[in-house]
Amino acid sequence: MGFLPQVEWVLRHIQVDHQTMLFSATLDGAVDTVVKRHLNDPVFHEVAEPEVTVSEMGHIFMSVHKMNRVQVAARIIHQGTKTMLFTRTKRGADQLERELRAEGVKAAAIHGDLRQSQREKALKDFSGGGLKALVATDVAARGIHVDDVEAVIHYDPASDAKTYLHRSGRTARAGGSGVVVSLICWNEELEIRKLMRRLGLKQPIVEMFSNDERLKNLISWNPDLEAN
């Protein structure tokens, strides 16, 4: 989250013999660099969770116009009870919250710039049904469990396959059903096709506008049938 230089500064300036205990939601990427650089003969203790797979939920990839994207998202949200949407940035999450509210959607954003009390209230309101939509950055893709999330919308494309799976895993939990929707602008299609290959997904990318009748019931809609 941008604090790696400060963490390494602290570790470099510890002069006495000591034991270092590192707690992290992930042990790859930059965190793995800290482990290799600063820990001597570390012992790992891991709390494993069931790995999310693409087969546990339905996947729909929609090609949308940038000026119509929020209306498509709002239409999906209105058809269900609980929807989580993911953006790449905190500013994007705040902006999407405002745009969804302008479309009549009860929504809240959750990200690292908000006070803990604000994040807890947003999560409580969403879990309890007071909000139909929760807009989150990727920080919220891990560690959040809300029952009966019907849909996850990748409003901004996931940066990699692992992020896609963690975001998507907010739905279809504990044996439930759910749908994962990616909203793709024209300049993002190449990136999405690469992501689909990494995930082993072969779904078509379907052009979609907010007045499309297929948005009424995404759970039962199968884009593969139209492609064939």
HURA-V956619 format. One line per field, one symbol per residue. ss: DSSP state (H for helix, E for strand, - for the rest). phi: phi as a letter, one per 20 degrees, with the letter a starting at -180 (. if undefined). psi: psi as a letter, one per 30 degrees, with the letter a starting at -180 (. if undefined). Layout:
ss->???
phi->???
psi->???
This chain:
ss->---HHHHHHHHH----------------HHHHHHHHHH---------------HHH-EEEEEE--HHHHHHHHHHHHHH---EEEE---HHHHHHHHHHHHH----EEEE-----HHHHHHHHHHHH-----EEEE-HHHH---------EEEE------HHHHHHHH----------EEEEEE-HHHHHHHHHHHHHH-----EEE-----HHHH------HHHHH-
phi->.ndggfffffffeeeefbdddddbfcccmfffffgfecddlfdecceecgffcffebeccddecegfdfffffffffffddccdcccecfffffffgfffffenefcbdcafeefgfffffffffffenfcebcecefgefdndccfmfebddefdgffbfffgffgfffdlelnfeacdddedegedffffffffffemecffedfbcfefffffbffeedfffffe
psi->gggeeeeeeeefgjflklkkkkkkflhabeeeeeeeefkjhlkkkkjklkkklffflkkkjkjlkefgeeeeeeeeeffaekkkkklfleeeeeeeeeeeefggkjlllklfflleeeeeeeeeeeefgfkfkkkllfeffkfkkkkhjekkkiekkkfleeeeeeeffflhlhglllkkkkjklegfeeeeeeeeeefgkgkljkkklfgkfffeifefkjfeeef.
